[in-house]
Amino acid sequence: MNVTRIITVKPRGFCAGVDRAIKTVEECLELFGKPIYIKHEIVHNKYVVDRLHTLGAITVKDLNVVPDGSIVIFSAHGSPPEHYAIAKSKNLRIIDATCPLVSKVHIFVHLFKKKGYKIIYIGHKGHAEAVGVVGESPEDIFIVDTIDDVNSLDVGNAQKLVYLTQTTLSVDDTKGIIRLLKIKYPQLEDPLGETICYATTNRQNAIKELAKHVDFILVVGSKFSSNSVRLVETAKGCGVNSILVDGVGDLNENLFEGISVVGISSGASVPENLVQDVIDYFVKVGAEKEEIVFLDENVKFTMPKELRHLKKKLINKPAY
């Protein structure tokens, strides 16, 4: 193998919303014991999901299989109203670990709907986050995934029109879609602030900086993780070849023929130990390592209010 140097970049790995969601599961298991049920994978990373499973967390796709009265955690991606209704009908105790930045988009849907707007939602069809947002008001939301979707889009005679976005999109691709939408619909308004999340933007910008210094970029992350896939696309958009790997087990020397400098980053749902395993793979064959700190992130979110309230009740519960 010809790799002589690896360059890692920060920020990478867990964002505040993912960190909060995983800690929510861990705290619930500690407080209430197993099993704890999770609707949808808590985050899109097999290693994380499997580790929580060994601790007693059970991931389900259908709330109807959860025993009545159980504790259920809603994943970081957000959920449609019908899932809350099902949980209520089964007397489930919901701990809502939806990322606050995803929740903000749900809130925007209701704010704009009350003002009589139709909404163009830019997002990946079928992705859990998109399903949750569109489910808030399917009759008022038109989902756009690609430029072809823009060309075929028909919003009727909507006079009041606004766009919202999935939080994990490609910043550059989304700008292009918005530009085309505004040409087609001059009345289209911007939302109240950015709806692509800070972590997605930061990691894509960090990849752009990394691309200036390397021959090839490895992104550690799941193929089911939207933000991880976008990092690979961002690298390729900078003219640097890139692949997505789940971890060190996906690496082999043939991938790096003719490559001397490899960049390494990871998606927002990837634990740092998986990245360190990839780093060690190169260090063991003699590659030097360095790191680029594009910026420091210090964002933190408070834990879900339902969990805080339950903890408070347990602390104040009288002992007999």
N, C-alpha and C positions, 0 to 999 in steps of 0.2 A: 504494500500500500504506500502511495506517494504522499499522503497527507502529512505535512510537517507542522501545521498550525491549526488550531481551532479558536474561533472567536465566539463567545456567547454574548448575548445582549439582554439588557434589562430596560424596561419591564418585560417580564414574561410570567407564565404560570398563573396561579390563582388570582382572580380579581376579587374585589370585596364581596360581590354577590355570591360567588361560588364558595368562598371561605365561610360566609355566613350560613349557607345552606348545609354544608357538610358539618359544621359545628352544631347546627340545629339537630341533625340526626344523632350525633354523638351525645349531646346533652339529653335528648329524649330517652335514649337507651340507658343512660346513666341514672336518670331520674325515675323512669317508669319500668325499666326492665324490657326484656324482649318477649314477644316480637313487637316491633314498630313497623307500621306499613308506610310505604312511600308510593304516591301516585306518580307514575312516570319515573324514569331514572333521575335521581336527584340532580346530577349533572351528567353531561355526555362524556364519561370516561370510564372504561371498563374496569380499570384498576381500582378506582375509587368505589364504584358500585360493588365490586366483588369484596373489597375490604369491609365495607359496611354490612354486606350480607353475612360475613363470618361473625360479625358482632351481634347479629340478630335482626337486621333490617330486611324487610321483605318488599321488593319492588313489584308493583302490580300495574297493569294497564287498565283494568276495569275495576272501578270501586265496588261493583256489586259482589266481588269475591271477598271483600274485606268483612270480617265478622262485625255484626252490629255492635256499636258502643266502643269500638277500638279507637286508638289514636292513629291518625293518618297525617302524614306530612305531604303537603303539595310542593312539587319540585320548583327549582329556581326559574323555570321557563315560563311560569304563569299558566293559568287555567281558564277555560270558558265558564260562564255562569252555571251551565247545566251540571258541571261537576260539583260545584258547591251545593246545588240543590239535591243531588244524589246523596252526598255526604250527610246533609241535614236529614234527609228521609231515613237514613240508616242510623241516625243518632251518633255519627262519628265525631270525635273530637279533633277538629282540624287545627294543625299547626301550619300556617301558611309561610313557606320559605321562598315565595316568589321574590326575585331580585327587585329591590325598590325602583330600579331604573326601568324594569319591565312594567311594574305597577304604574309608573308614571304614564306610560303609553296607554294603559287601560283607562286611567283617569282622563287623559286627553280625549279619548273616544267619547266619553260621556259629556265632557265639557262642550265639545264641538257639536255633538248630536243635539244637545239642548238649544244650541244657537242656530239649528237648522242647516248644518253643513252636511254634505256628503264627503266621505273620506276615501282617499286613495292610499292604501297601505302597501308600502314597498317591502316585500318579504318573501321568504321561500315557502312556497305552497306545501302544506303538509308538515312543516316544522312545528314542534310543540308550541313555540312562542307565537307563531303566526296563528295557529289554531285558537289559542287563548284570546288573542286580541280580536280577531275577526268574529269570534263567538260572542263578543260583547254586543254587537249590533250588525248581524250579517246583512240586513236589508239596507244598511247605510254605508257599507264598506266594500270597495272594489280592490282586490288584491292584484298587485303587479309584481312579477318576478324577474322578467327579462324585457329587453327592448322590443321583442316581438309582442309581448303583452301590451306594451304602450301603444303599438300600432293598431292592435285589434280592440283596444279599450273603448267602451261606450258608456259614458256616465249620464246619458240622456240630456235633459235640459238643466242640469244642476248649476244654479247661479252662485251658490256658496260652496266652495270646494277647497279642501286642505289635504296635505299629505302627512302621513306618519310613517315611521320606518321600524323594522325589526332592529334590535339593538346590536346585532352581531354582523352587519353587512360590510361589504367592501366599501370603504369611504369613497374611493375614486369611481367605482362603478355606479354607486348610488347617486353621486353628483351628476353623472351622465344621464341617468334615468330621469332625475328631477329636471334637468335642462330640457329634455325632450318633452316631458309632461307639461312644462310651462309654455313651450311652443304650441303644443296641441290645445292646452287649456289656459289661456292668458289670465283667467280669473283665479287660478290655483294659488293658494296662500301657503306660506311657511308655517310650521307649528310654533308653539310657544317655547322655543329653545331646541337644542339638538336632541334627537332621539336615538342616534347611534351612540352607544355608551362610551364613556371615557376610556375604559380598558381596551375595547376593540380599536379605537382610534390610536391610542398610545402604542399598542403592540404592532399595528400596521406601520406607523411612523418609525418605530424602532427597527422594523425589518428593512424599511427603505434606507435607513442609515447603515445597517449591517451590510446590505447589498453592495455598498461602495467599497467594501474591504475584503470580500470573499469571492471564491469561485463557485460555491455551491452552498445551499442552505437546507439544513434539516429542521423540520418543524415537528416537535413531539406533540402528538394529539390524535384524537379519534377522527375517523372519516365521517362520523355522525355529528361531529362538533362543527357547527357553522363557522365560529370564529377561527378555529384552527385551519379549516379549509381555506378561509379567506387569506390567512397568512401566506400559504403556499402561492396563492394567486397573486398576492402583492409582490412576493419575491420574483416570480416569473415576469410580472409587469415591469420590473426593474431590469430585466434582461439576465437574471441569474437563475439557473436551473434550481429546482427545489422539489423535495418530496415530503410527504407526511408519513410519520412512523408512529406506531403505538408505543414503541420502546426499543431498547437495545437489541431485543430478539429479532427485529426486522432488518438489522444491519448486516451487510457482508462486504468483503473487500471489493467485489466487482462494481459496486455502486460508485466507487471513488477512483476509478482508473483515470489518470491524467489530471487529478485534482490535488492541489497542494494546500489550499486554505478553505476550511469548512466553517460555515456559520451555523450556530445552533440557537433556536428559540423554542417556545412552547405555547400552546393555546391556554386560554383562561381557565380551563377546567383540569389542568394537568399538574399533579403534585411534583414538587421539585426533585424528589428522589429518582423519578424516572429520567429527568434531565441529567442528573448527576451520573446515572448509570451510562448514559450515552457519552458524556464527557470522559468518564473513566475508560471507555472502550478505546478512545483515541490516545489518551495519555499512556495507556499500557503499551502502545506500539511506538511511543516516543514523540508524539505530537506535543508541541508547546501550546499552552493555553493562555488566553487573555480575555478580557471582558470589556464591552462597551456599555456604559450606563447612559442611555439616551435621556432618561429622566427618572426621578424617584417618585413612586406612588405612595401616598399615605392615606388613601381613602378607606374608611371603615364604616360599616353599617351596624345599627343596633339590631339585636336579635328580634325575631318575630314577637309581636305584642302578645299573641296567645301563649307563647312559651314563657314570656316574662310574667304574665298573670298567673299561670299555673305554678311557676316556681315560687311566686310570692305566697300563694295559697298554701303550698307545702311548708314553707318556712314558718308561716303564722299558724299552722295547724296545731291545736293544743295536744299535748301528750297525755295519755291516760295510763 
